[in-house]
Amino acid sequence: MNTNISGKTLQDLEFSTVLQHVSEHCITGLGKERVREIQPIISRKQLFIELHLVNEYLSSFQSENRVPNHGFDNVTESVKRLKIENSFIETEAFLKIASTSLTVNEHIKFFKKLKLQFPTFFELSQKIEFTSYIDDEIKKIIDISGEVKNNASSALKQIRRDINNIRGKIGASFSSALSKSIGAGYLDDIKETVVDNQRVLAVSAMHRRKIAGSLLGSSKSGNIVYIAPQATLAYSREYQNLVYEEKQEVIKILRALAETVRPFTSLLEEYLEYLVHTDAVGSKAKYALEMNAILPKITKEKRIFFKNAMHPILWRKNNAQKIKTIPQSIELNEKQQIIVISGPNAGGKSITLKTIGLLQLMLQSGILIPVDERSQTYIFDTILTDIGDNQSIENQLSTYSYRLKNMRNFLRKCGESTLFLIDEFGTGSDPELGGALAEIFLEEFYEKKAFGIITTHYSNLKVLANELENVTNANMQFDERTLEPLYKLFVGQAGSSFTFEVAQKNGIPFSIINKAKKRVDTEKVRLDQTISKLQKERSKLQRNSDNLEKQKSKGQEHLESLQEKEDKIQLKLAGFQELYDNNQRMLSLGRKINEFLNKYFQNNNKKELNTNFNKWVVDEKVKYAKKNPLTPKTKSQKQQAKVVQKQMQEVIKTVEKEVLQKVVKVRKEKKIEAVKIAEEKATYNYKINDRVRIKDSNSIGTIDKIEKKNVIINYGVFTTKTSLSNLELVEKAK
C-alpha cells in the first residue's frame, strides 16, 4: 500500500482541528503531542491494528472490564540520563520510573487475562517483556515518600543514627543555655528564634557581651541580637559534617541503583512508547464515544457507502450551540464512480464534499468516524483535494493558475485507488473556455477509474455527468417557497443555481432581473428554469412520500398493536377452551361412572359392573390412542410404521398424478381460450371511448379520436397519438 496524502489535503480538510479535538481527551502531555502529530497510516496491516485497538478501547466503556489506568509521568529525560555511565537521578525520578514499570506490567497481566475481549491489545502488550525487577529494586532502596531507606546501606544507617544523636545533643545544649540566660535576665521577651535554620537566643543588645557564642544577626531596631550558644555551635559543626556524609552516601547508593537499572533503559523506552500509544488510542476512543462514532466495515471491493454521515467539526460546533446537524448519506461504487453536485451557494455542497473527504482521512489515520453502523468503505492509496480559494501571493499565482497547477498534480497522481474532491470545479476563468477544460479533466479522471466528488455551477459539466455512464448528477435540496437550504443531498438529478430566484429573494428589483435575463442565452435560462421546476416538483413528491411513509409507519404500528392484542386474546381463549374441554371431559367421565354405580345399586350384579367398566375403559383408550399416536419403539412397531407410511405415500402419488392430469387439461383449455381472445382483439374494430393501453405500457387511457390507422388517446392529464396496431384493448366502450 503506497499512501499518497499530501499536507495540502490535510489542510484543505481541516484535519488538524480534528486532531486538536481528539488531543483534548489525552491524560498526558506526551499523549497530546503524539495525537497532534498523527498522519494517515501507510501500512494497511498497521492501520487495521490501530482501528481495532481504538474499537476495543471503545467497547470497554460498555463493559465491566475497563482498560486499566495508563497515566504516567514523563521520565524521558531521566531515562536518557540513566544511559550515561556513572550517572544517577533523583529519588523522585526513580519512583516515577518504578510507577511506569508497574503500570505497564498491570496492563500485560490484564490483557493476558482478557485476551478474548481485547485480542489486539493482548497482541500488542505481549510484545513487551514482563518484569517486576525494576519496581522491586527501586522500592528496596527508596520509600514511598521519596527518601532513601535507612537500610539501603550499613554506612547510611550508622550516619543517620549519629545524626539523631547529635540532634539530641544540640537540643539539650541549647535548652541549657536558654535556661541560664532566662535566669540571668539577658533575653528579650521572645526568648528565642530561628536564623539560617538554626535556633538562636534573642538577647537584649545591652547584654550581648555576657553570653558566649556566635552573633548571627540583629533586629531592625537593633535592640535585639541573635546569638548561637558556644556549646551548641560545636555540636552544629559536627551535625553539618554528618549531613554532608549522609548526602555523599545517598549519592553513592543512587549511583549503585542507577547501575542496577541501567541495563533496562531500552525496556523503559518500550514502556514509555506503549503508554504514549495507549493514551493516544484512549483519546481516540473517548472522542468516538463523544461523537457516537464507529468502525465501519472495510471492504476489498472499491466502494464508499457512508450512511447518516456527519462532519465532526460542524457537529461539535452545532452541538455547542444546541443546533441539530443534518446527516448525509452518499455512495460511490463502480456504477457510480463520480458524483457532480450542483445547486446554489450556501446549500451545503462544500460541507458534503468535505464530510466524505474528512471521514475517509480520519479512518485512514486510525480514528473512528460518525456514521451509521451499516456504512462501509475502502482504503485508498491517494486522496487528492482542491478546495477553497487557493490564490498564492508568495508565488504570484492567480486562483486559476494555482488550480491549473493543482490539476496537473491530479492528472499525474490519479489512478484506480484514488479519491479526489474538487470544490467549485472549473471556476476562475472564462466560463466557456474554463468549462471546456474542466470537461476534459473530468473525462480524464473518469477514464482512470478514480472515485471522486466535485461541486460546480457549470451547466456543461452537469450535461457531461448525465452522458457518462458511471457519473451521476446530484444536488442539495432547497425549500421551493422560501429558497432556504434543507442541507439534504439528492443523488440522480442536477441542481438549479436559482440565480434569479435568489436575487429576487434578496430584494433585487424585478426590472434589473428581467434585464439580466435578456442578456443571458435563452436556452440556458430555459434549462435552469426546467431544472428548478423539476427540483420543486421533486421536493413536493419527497414531502408527500415522507408523509405517506409516516402514515404507513403509524398504521403498521397500530396493526402490530392490534395483532398483539388479538394474539393475547386468542391465547386466553385457547386457555379457556382447554379448561372448558377438560371440565366437560371430567363431567362426562363422572356421569358415566355414576351411571355404572346406579345400575349396580339396582341389580347388585358385580360381574356386569366389571364387564361394562372394562369395556368402557378399552373404548376410551382407543379414542386416546387415535388422538395421541405412540411413536414406534420396538423393531416390529417401526417396521409396521414404515409399511403404513409407504402405503400413504403411494396414495399421495396416485392423487398427485390425477390432479396433474386435470391441471394439464385446464391449462390446454385456458390456452385455447387465450388464443380466441387474442384473435378477437386482433380483429376488433376500435371505437371512440374504448379503454386501451399502448403495448408494453401500464398506463390506461380512452380513445378520443380515430384517424384512419392512427388514434388519439386521452390520459386525463395529457393526450398522445399512436397507431391502431400498437394498441391493446382493456375494456369496450359502454
Secondary structure, DSSP 8 states (H G I E B T S, - for coil): ---B--HHHHHHTTHHHHHHHHHTT-SSHHHHHHHHT----S-HHHHHHHHHHHHHHHHGGGSSS----------HHHHHHHTSTT----HHHHHHHHHHHHHHHHHHHHHHHTTTT-HHHHHHHHTS----HHHHHHHHHB-TTS-B-GGG-HHHHHHHHHHHHHHHHHHHHHHHHHHHHHHHT-EEEEEEEEETTEEEEEEEGGGGGGS-EEEEEE-SSSSEEEEEEHHHHHHHHHHHHHHHHHHHHHHHHHHHHHHHHGGGHHHHHHHHHHHHHHHHHHHHHHHHHHHT-B--EE-SS--EEEEEE--HHHHHHHHHTT-----EEEEEBTTB-EEEEE--TTSSHHHHHHHHHHHHHHHTTT--B-S-TT-EE---SEEEEE-S---BTTTTB-HHHHHHHHHHHHHHH--TTEEEEESSTT-SS-HHHHHHHHHHHHHHHHHTT-EEEEE---HHHHHHHHHSTTEEEEEEEE-TTT--EEEEEEETS-----HHHHHHHTT--HHHHHHHHHHS-HHHHHHHHHHHHHHHHHHHHHHHHHHHHHHHHHHHHHHHHHHHHHHHHHHHHHHHHHHHHHHHHHHHHHHHHHHHHHHHHHH--HHHHHHHHHHHHHHHHHHHHHHS-----SHHHHHHHHHHHHHHHHHHHHHHHHHHHHHHHHHHHHHHHHHHHHHHHHT----TT-EEEETT---EEEEEEEETTEEEEE-SS-EEEEEGGGEEEEE---
